[in-house]
Amino acid sequence: MNCRSLAVLFTAATVMAAADVASAQPAAPQEAPASAGDAVTRADAFFRRGLRLYSDKKYVEAEKELESAWELNPTFDVAYNLGNTKYQLKKHREAAKYLSFALRNWPLVKTVAKLKPTAEQRFAESRAQVGAVTVTVSMAGAEVLVDGKGVGRAPLEGEVFVDPGEHRVEAKHLDYEPASQMVGVAKGATAEVKLSMAMVKAAPQASAGVKTEGDGSAAGATGGGPVVGQPPAPVAPPPPLPGKSWVPAIALGAASVVGLGVGIGTTVASNNANSEARAQKDQIFVAGGGCLASPSFAERCAELHRSGERAGLLGDVALGSYIASGVLAAAAVTYAVWPVTSGEKSRALLVLPAPRVDGLGVVMVSTW
């Protein structure tokens, strides 16, 4: 995760709570970006313009900016804002699509938790106006099309939202025969489509004389039967790797900020406790007493001892919080730069420091 993603997450969440729009990450223009960093920068510009236009209730203009952001970097926050914009424009099918994506990828961050009920309500309203199709394809990696328009590659995540009526669902793959099915979908209903794809049959090769080693004769010329090569069976390519989800990086970065805040707070508390202990010690000294051989100062010395212990404990908690914050920040950066190497669905992991009276712990929450 980069600093921009975390900053936008918290900043946009604050803006949206006031303007009825949620936070979102960037996404895409018409031309290919020169680099990933350039794409994020451009997407952020589209995103911020879209938020301002939405706040001004210029929904058509906001829709265009947010769609450009989505093309560059499709993430939950862009999906939430774009879904809200489509909802305002009464484009129910598209609103359901983006709000569904946002809800499936909602981060475990309290800052945006209060926005989730709005997303759920608007998704339910939009979903009631359209139909949906769940598509299962026997060949992973096959392109799925609805009415000739691509909607992704198998296996699809979530439903495909469509207008009520008849629709043609197709699956295509280079090494397999296309499969299709017509399906009727009613408003608010869901239809299930299962497509089974058969491997393309290889055309047999023509018989030809094959020259043999050693005697220079040809099987076709000497009367021997022609040798026909057996074509190799086509091998299905592996399914394409999914795009990286930024939810774990956002969660780790947020946890790092929490750890840093705990560390700063406990450092201040530890310093205050140390100051209090020093003041108690000075009072005992001014009164002419001491804690080694002055029974009359036993109660004051006991209080001084407790203050010192409290300062030490708070210092230990602060140190642990700083360490946890650094580890979480390093984990967020590592995740952000680590390449995707498998087709497994990414998992969102949230790690939070948990200060206690007797020390510091770590709480981890993971979602599938």
C-alpha positions as CSV (number, residue, x, y, z in Angstrom):
1,M,0.0,0.0,0.0
2,N,1.2,3.5,-0.7
3,C,0.8,6.6,1.5
4,R,-1.8,8.0,-0.9
5,S,-4.1,5.0,-0.6
6,L,-4.3,5.3,3.2
7,A,-4.6,9.1,3.2
8,V,-7.4,9.0,0.6
9,L,-9.2,6.3,2.6
10,F,-9.4,8.4,5.8
11,T,-9.8,11.8,4.0
12,A,-12.5,10.6,1.7
13,A,-14.4,8.8,4.5
14,T,-14.6,12.2,6.3
15,V,-15.8,14.0,3.2
16,M,-18.4,11.4,2.3
17,A,-19.9,11.3,5.8
18,A,-20.8,15.0,5.3
19,A,-21.6,14.9,1.6
20,D,-23.3,11.4,1.6
21,V,-20.5,9.9,-0.6
22,A,-18.0,7.2,0.5
23,S,-14.2,7.1,0.3
24,A,-12.6,5.4,-2.8
25,Q,-9.4,4.5,-4.4
26,P,-8.4,5.5,-8.0
27,A,-9.1,4.0,-11.4
28,A,-8.7,4.6,-15.2
29,P,-8.4,7.0,-18.2
30,Q,-8.3,6.2,-21.9
31,E,-4.6,5.8,-22.5
32,A,-2.3,3.3,-20.8
33,P,-0.3,4.8,-17.9
34,A,3.4,4.9,-18.1
35,S,3.8,3.2,-14.8
36,A,1.8,1.9,-11.8
37,G,2.7,5.0,-9.8
38,D,1.6,7.3,-12.7
39,A,-1.7,5.4,-12.9
40,V,-2.4,5.9,-9.2
41,T,-1.6,9.6,-9.4
42,R,-3.9,10.1,-12.4
43,A,-6.6,8.0,-10.8
44,D,-6.4,10.0,-7.6
45,A,-7.0,13.2,-9.6
46,F,-10.1,11.7,-11.3
47,F,-11.3,10.5,-8.0
48,R,-11.0,13.8,-6.2
49,R,-12.7,15.7,-9.0
50,G,-15.5,13.1,-8.9
51,L,-16.0,13.7,-5.2
52,R,-16.2,17.4,-5.6
53,L,-18.7,17.1,-8.4
54,Y,-20.8,14.7,-6.4
55,S,-20.8,17.1,-3.5
56,D,-22.1,19.8,-5.9
57,K,-24.8,17.3,-7.1
58,K,-23.3,17.3,-10.6
59,Y,-23.9,13.6,-10.9
60,V,-23.4,13.3,-14.7
61,E,-20.0,15.0,-14.5
62,A,-19.1,13.0,-11.4
63,E,-20.0,9.7,-13.1
64,K,-17.5,10.4,-15.9
65,E,-14.6,11.2,-13.5
66,L,-15.2,8.2,-11.3
67,E,-15.5,5.9,-14.3
68,S,-12.1,7.0,-15.4
69,A,-10.8,6.4,-11.9
70,W,-12.3,2.9,-11.9
71,E,-10.7,2.0,-15.2
72,L,-7.2,2.9,-13.8
73,N,-7.6,1.2,-10.3
74,P,-10.8,-0.6,-9.6
75,T,-11.0,-0.7,-5.8
76,F,-13.8,-0.7,-3.1
77,D,-13.8,3.0,-2.5
78,V,-14.1,4.0,-6.1
79,A,-16.8,1.4,-6.5
80,Y,-18.7,2.8,-3.5
81,N,-18.6,6.4,-4.9
82,L,-19.4,5.3,-8.4
83,G,-22.3,3.1,-7.2
84,N,-23.7,6.0,-5.3
85,T,-23.5,8.2,-8.4
86,K,-25.2,5.6,-10.5
87,Y,-27.9,5.3,-7.8
88,Q,-28.5,9.1,-8.0
89,L,-28.8,8.9,-11.8
90,K,-31.3,5.9,-11.3
91,K,-29.0,3.6,-13.3
92,H,-30.0,0.7,-11.2
93,R,-28.1,-2.1,-12.9
94,E,-24.8,-0.3,-12.8
95,A,-25.4,0.9,-9.3
96,A,-26.0,-2.7,-8.2
97,K,-22.8,-3.8,-9.9
98,Y,-20.5,-1.3,-8.2
99,L,-22.2,-1.3,-4.8
100,S,-22.0,-5.1,-4.8
101,F,-18.3,-5.0,-5.5
102,A,-17.8,-2.4,-2.7
103,L,-19.7,-4.5,-0.2
104,R,-17.7,-7.7,-1.1
105,N,-14.4,-5.9,-0.6
106,W,-15.3,-3.6,2.4
107,P,-12.2,-3.1,4.6
108,L,-12.1,-3.8,8.3
109,V,-11.5,-0.2,9.2
110,K,-13.8,1.6,11.7
111,T,-13.4,4.9,9.9
112,V,-15.6,3.7,7.0
113,A,-17.8,1.3,9.0
114,K,-20.6,4.0,9.3
115,L,-20.9,4.2,5.5
116,K,-21.7,0.5,5.1
117,P,-25.4,0.8,5.9
118,T,-25.9,3.3,3.2
119,A,-24.2,1.0,0.7
120,E,-26.3,-1.9,1.8
121,Q,-29.6,0.1,1.5
122,R,-28.8,1.6,-1.9
123,F,-27.7,-1.8,-3.2
124,A,-30.9,-3.4,-2.0
125,E,-33.0,-0.7,-3.7
126,S,-31.1,-1.0,-7.0
127,R,-31.1,-4.8,-6.9
128,A,-34.9,-4.9,-6.6
129,Q,-35.2,-3.1,-9.9
130,V,-33.0,-5.5,-12.0
131,G,-32.3,-9.2,-12.5
132,A,-29.1,-11.1,-12.0
133,V,-27.4,-14.1,-13.5
134,T,-24.9,-16.5,-11.8
135,V,-22.6,-18.1,-14.4
136,T,-20.7,-21.3,-13.9
137,V,-18.2,-22.4,-16.6
138,S,-16.5,-25.8,-16.8
139,M,-13.2,-24.2,-18.1
140,A,-11.4,-21.7,-15.8
141,G,-10.1,-18.7,-17.7
142,A,-12.8,-18.7,-20.3
143,E,-14.2,-15.3,-21.3
144,V,-17.8,-14.8,-20.2
145,L,-20.1,-12.6,-22.3
146,V,-23.7,-11.4,-21.8
147,D,-25.5,-10.2,-24.9
148,G,-22.1,-10.1,-26.6
149,K,-20.4,-7.9,-24.0
150,G,-17.6,-9.3,-21.9
151,V,-18.2,-9.4,-18.2
152,G,-15.0,-11.1,-17.0
153,R,-13.3,-14.5,-17.0
154,A,-14.4,-17.7,-15.3
155,P,-14.8,-18.2,-12.4
156,L,-16.8,-14.9,-12.0
157,E,-17.0,-13.4,-8.6
158,G,-20.5,-12.5,-7.6
159,E,-23.6,-12.0,-9.8
160,V,-23.9,-10.4,-13.2
161,F,-26.7,-7.8,-13.1
162,V,-28.9,-7.5,-16.1
163,D,-32.1,-5.7,-17.1
164,P,-35.3,-7.9,-16.8
165,G,-35.9,-9.9,-20.0
166,E,-34.2,-12.5,-22.2
167,H,-30.3,-12.6,-22.4
168,R,-27.7,-14.7,-24.1
169,V,-24.9,-15.9,-21.9
170,E,-21.7,-17.2,-23.7
171,A,-18.3,-18.6,-22.8
172,K,-15.4,-18.6,-25.2
173,H,-11.9,-20.0,-25.0
174,L,-9.2,-20.5,-27.6
175,D,-8.9,-24.3,-27.1
176,Y,-12.5,-25.1,-26.5
177,E,-15.8,-25.0,-28.4
178,P,-17.9,-21.9,-27.5
179,A,-20.9,-22.6,-25.2
180,S,-24.0,-20.4,-24.9
181,Q,-27.4,-20.4,-23.3
182,M,-30.5,-18.2,-23.5
183,V,-32.0,-17.2,-20.1
184,G,-35.0,-15.2,-19.0
185,V,-34.6,-13.1,-15.9
186,A,-37.4,-11.3,-14.0
187,K,-37.1,-8.1,-12.0
188,G,-35.5,-8.8,-8.6
189,A,-34.9,-12.5,-9.5
190,T,-31.7,-14.5,-10.1
191,A,-31.2,-17.1,-12.9
192,E,-28.5,-19.7,-12.8
193,V,-26.5,-20.6,-16.0
194,K,-24.1,-23.5,-16.3
195,L,-21.9,-23.7,-19.4
196,S,-20.0,-26.9,-20.3
197,M,-17.2,-26.4,-22.9
198,A,-15.8,-29.2,-25.0
199,M,-12.2,-29.3,-26.2
200,V,-11.7,-28.4,-29.9
201,K,-11.1,-31.5,-32.0
202,A,-7.7,-31.4,-33.8
203,A,-7.9,-31.9,-37.6
204,P,-6.0,-35.1,-38.7
205,Q,-2.8,-34.6,-40.6
206,A,-2.6,-35.8,-44.2
207,S,-0.6,-39.0,-44.9
208,A,2.9,-38.4,-46.2
209,G,6.0,-40.5,-47.0
210,V,8.5,-40.4,-44.2
211,K,12.1,-40.8,-45.0
212,T,13.8,-43.5,-42.9
213,E,17.2,-43.3,-41.4
214,G,20.1,-45.3,-43.0
215,D,18.8,-46.7,-46.3
216,G,17.5,-43.5,-47.9
217,S,14.1,-45.1,-48.8
218,A,10.7,-43.5,-48.3
219,A,7.8,-45.5,-46.9
220,G,5.4,-44.0,-49.5
221,A,7.7,-44.8,-52.4
222,T,8.5,-48.5,-51.4
223,G,4.9,-49.5,-50.9
224,G,5.0,-49.5,-47.1
225,G,2.1,-47.9,-45.3
226,P,2.4,-44.1,-44.7
227,V,3.4,-43.0,-41.3
228,V,0.9,-40.5,-39.8
229,G,2.0,-38.3,-36.9
230,Q,-0.3,-38.1,-33.9
231,P,-1.1,-34.4,-33.2
232,P,-0.5,-33.5,-29.5
233,A,-3.6,-32.9,-27.4
234,P,-4.1,-29.2,-26.7
235,V,-3.2,-28.2,-23.2
236,A,-5.5,-25.7,-21.4
237,P,-3.6,-22.7,-20.3
238,P,-3.7,-21.8,-16.6
239,P,-6.3,-19.2,-15.6
240,P,-5.1,-15.6,-15.6
241,L,-3.9,-14.3,-12.3
242,P,-6.3,-12.0,-10.6
243,G,-5.5,-8.4,-9.8
244,K,-4.1,-7.6,-6.4
245,S,-6.5,-6.5,-3.7
246,W,-5.4,-3.5,-1.8
247,V,-7.7,-4.2,1.2
248,P,-5.0,-6.0,3.2
249,A,-2.5,-3.2,2.6
250,I,-5.1,-0.6,3.7
251,A,-5.9,-2.6,6.8
252,L,-2.2,-3.1,7.7
253,G,-1.5,0.6,7.1
254,A,-4.4,1.6,9.3
255,A,-3.3,-0.8,12.0
256,S,0.2,0.8,11.8
257,V,-1.3,4.2,12.4
258,V,-3.3,2.9,15.4
259,G,-0.1,1.4,16.8
260,L,1.7,4.7,16.3
261,G,-1.1,6.6,18.0
262,V,-1.0,4.2,21.0
263,G,2.7,4.6,21.2
264,I,2.5,8.4,21.3
265,G,-0.3,8.3,23.8
266,T,1.5,5.9,26.2
267,T,4.7,7.8,25.8
268,V,3.0,11.0,27.0
269,A,1.4,9.1,29.9
270,S,4.8,7.6,30.8
271,N,6.4,11.0,30.8
272,N,3.6,12.4,33.0
273,A,4.1,9.5,35.5
274,N,7.9,10.1,35.6
275,S,7.2,13.8,36.3
276,E,4.9,12.9,39.1
277,A,7.4,10.5,40.6
278,R,10.1,13.1,40.5
279,A,7.8,15.6,42.2
280,Q,7.0,13.1,44.9
281,K,10.7,12.4,45.4
282,D,11.4,16.2,45.7
283,Q,8.7,16.6,48.3
284,I,10.1,13.8,50.4
285,F,13.6,15.3,50.1
286,V,12.4,18.9,51.0
287,A,10.6,17.5,54.0
288,G,13.9,16.1,55.2
289,G,13.0,12.4,54.8
290,G,14.2,9.5,52.7
291,C,12.9,6.1,51.6
292,L,15.8,4.0,52.9
293,A,15.6,4.7,56.7
294,S,12.6,7.0,57.3
295,P,9.5,5.0,58.5
296,S,7.5,8.2,58.9
297,F,7.7,8.6,55.1
298,A,6.7,5.0,54.3
299,E,3.3,5.9,52.7
300,R,4.9,8.6,50.5
301,C,7.6,6.2,49.5
302,A,5.1,3.6,48.6
303,E,3.3,6.1,46.4
304,L,6.6,7.1,44.8
305,H,7.3,3.4,44.1
306,R,3.9,2.9,42.5
307,S,4.4,6.0,40.3
308,G,7.8,4.7,39.1
309,E,6.3,1.3,38.3
310,R,3.4,2.9,36.4
311,A,5.9,5.1,34.4
312,G,7.9,2.0,33.6
313,L,4.9,0.0,32.5
314,L,3.6,2.8,30.2
315,G,7.1,3.1,28.7
316,D,7.1,-0.7,27.9
317,V,3.6,-0.4,26.3
318,A,4.8,2.6,24.3
319,L,7.9,0.7,23.1
320,G,5.8,-2.3,22.1
321,S,3.4,0.0,20.2
322,Y,6.2,1.6,18.2
323,I,7.6,-1.8,17.4
324,A,4.1,-3.1,16.3
325,S,3.5,0.0,14.3
326,G,6.9,-0.4,12.5
327,V,6.2,-4.1,11.8
328,L,2.7,-3.4,10.4
329,A,4.0,-0.6,8.2
330,A,6.7,-2.9,6.9
331,A,4.1,-5.6,6.2
332,A,1.9,-3.1,4.3
333,V,4.8,-2.0,2.1
334,T,5.9,-5.6,1.5
335,Y,2.3,-6.6,0.5
336,A,2.1,-3.6,-1.8
337,V,5.3,-4.4,-3.7
338,W,4.9,-8.2,-3.6
339,P,3.9,-9.6,-7.0
340,V,0.8,-11.8,-7.4
341,T,2.0,-15.4,-7.9
342,S,-1.1,-17.5,-7.7
343,G,-4.8,-17.6,-8.7
344,E,-5.9,-17.8,-5.1
345,K,-8.4,-15.2,-4.0
346,S,-6.6,-12.7,-1.8
347,R,-7.5,-12.6,1.9
348,A,-7.9,-9.5,3.9
349,L,-5.8,-9.5,7.1
350,L,-6.2,-6.9,9.9
351,V,-3.6,-6.8,12.6
352,L,-4.1,-4.4,15.5
353,P,-2.0,-3.7,18.6
354,A,-3.9,-4.4,21.8
355,P,-2.4,-2.6,24.9
356,R,-3.3,-4.2,28.3
357,V,-2.5,-3.5,31.9
358,D,0.2,-6.1,31.9
359,G,1.8,-5.4,28.5
360,L,1.0,-5.3,24.8
361,G,-0.7,-7.9,22.6
362,V,-1.6,-8.2,18.9
363,V,-5.1,-9.0,17.6
364,M,-5.4,-10.5,14.0
365,V,-8.6,-10.8,12.0
366,S,-8.7,-12.4,8.6
367,T,-11.6,-12.7,6.1
368,W,-12.2,-15.0,3.1
